[in-house]
Amino acid sequence: MEMIPPEAPDLNAGNLPPAVSVCLETLTKRADFVRASKARWKGTSSLTLQARKRSSDEPATGIRVGYTCSKKVGNAVARNRAKRRLREIARLVLTTKGRDGWDYVLVGRKEVTAVRDFQKLQGDLIYALRKVHEERP
């Protein structure tokens, strides 16, 4: 008889952890990054958010997100640290506040993204999302 640990989620009951229920797809193609850069954007003190609603000929479901940090952010260690932090805030914020059928690109800022307080970094992304999704006249 096989024993199942009591803390393991019951996959048949539908009580999966929140991170599993909404999965972010990562942008990998340059064309997707270029299209996002020509759409809506909002800069904050620690990051820049680029966002676009996908057209009708593209997949309409799911949230896609990309991350970028130029060499202005710093050496490879600083860029990778900044991108790790961007990935984590995207996982925490976009799964609840992002919109289905949208592409988002998070761009790291020079000397700020890697060292800014994590709660403030999250707040910056939430603010940028709110501004990007505001209806424009």
Sequence and secondary structure as in RCSB ss.txt:
>XXXX:A:sequence
MEMIPPEAPDLNAGNLPPAVSVCLETLTKRADFVRASKARWKGTSSLTLQARKRSSDEPATGIRVGYTCSKKVGN
AVARNRAKRRLREIARLVLTTKGRDGWDYVLVGRKEVTAVRDFQKLQGDLIYALRKVHEERP
>XXXX:A:secstr
     TTS  TTTT   HHHHS EEE   HHHHHHHHTSEEEE SSEEEEEEE  TTS  SSEEEEEE  GGG S
HHHHHHHHHHHHHHHHHHHHHHS TTEEEEEEE TTTTTTS HHHHHHHHHHHHHHHTS   
